[in-house]
């Protein structure tokens, strides 16, 4: 099963086609590749509200349910991923430690 064309958009960092889906764990948006992938670790489904929902496939629950398709998270395949937070900060020197008085 593939996502509907209205769900597909282009990644802003690379030419890949992606879909935005809400995670079932906490409702945050997650980009997934628009093409189904047999090696993917996500299960994507369309809800009754016509939004896409995504859940992780784990060892405890590795099966795809009816109406779902297997997908790959786009962060794993993007050729120009966003920089990680704090990666541009260089640590230099040693943090001073207050001296303890022996009395």
N, C-alpha and C positions, 0 to 999 in steps of 0.2 A: 504494500500500500504506500502511496506517495502523498505528500501534503498537497493541498489545493493551491492553485497559482496565487490566490490572494494572500496566502501565508508566506510566500517566498519573496525574499529581498536579497540584495547584494551586500556582501560584507564591506564595511567602509575602509578596511585595510588591505583587502586582496580581492581578486575578481570572483571569488567563490560565491555560490548561491547558498543562502542560509535561511533558516526559519527561527523565529523567536518563540520559545515555549516557556511556560511557567512550571517551576519545579513543584512536584507534589509534596515535597518535604516542608518547604517554607514559603512557597509562592513567589520566589525571585525569578527574574527573567534569565534565561540561559540560551545562548545561540547554539543551534545544532545544524549540521550539514543537511541540506535539503534532500540529497539523494540517500535513500536507504543504504545501509552498510551492514553486511553480515558479520563484520568484526566489531561493530559498535557495542558500547556498554550501556546504552540508554534505550529505553522503550518510550516511544512517542505515541500519543493518542489524541484524537480530537474530542473535546468535551461537548456536552449538550449545549453549551453557550457558544460553540464554534471557535473556541480558543484551543490552542495546542498545549498539552500537558506532557511533561517528561518525568520519568522516574529512573533511578539507577537500577541496573541489573546486577545482582549480587550472587554470590555462591548459594546463599539461602533461597533466593528467588530468581533463578536465571531464565525462567521461561517467559516467552512472549504471550500475552493474553490476546483474545479475540479483539480485533479492531486496532491493534498496536503494530508499529513497525520498529525495527531495530535501526538506531542511528548513532552517529559518532558526534561527540561534542566538538564544536568548531574550534575551540581553543586548542585542541590537540592537533589540528591539521592546518591551521592558518599559517600562511607563509610569511606574514608580517604581524606577529602578535603584539599586543600592547605591552609597554614596559611594565615590569612588576613594580609594585609599590615599594619605595625605599631603595630600589636598585641603583639610583643615581647618587645616593648619599654615600660618601666615602668616610669611613671612620678613621680618625687619626689620633695619635697620642694615647694617653692613659687617663682614665677617669680618676680624679683625686679621691682618696678615701680619707675620711676624717680620722685624726689620730685619737686613740683612746688613752686616757690618762690612767696610770697605774694605781691611783688612789681611790 
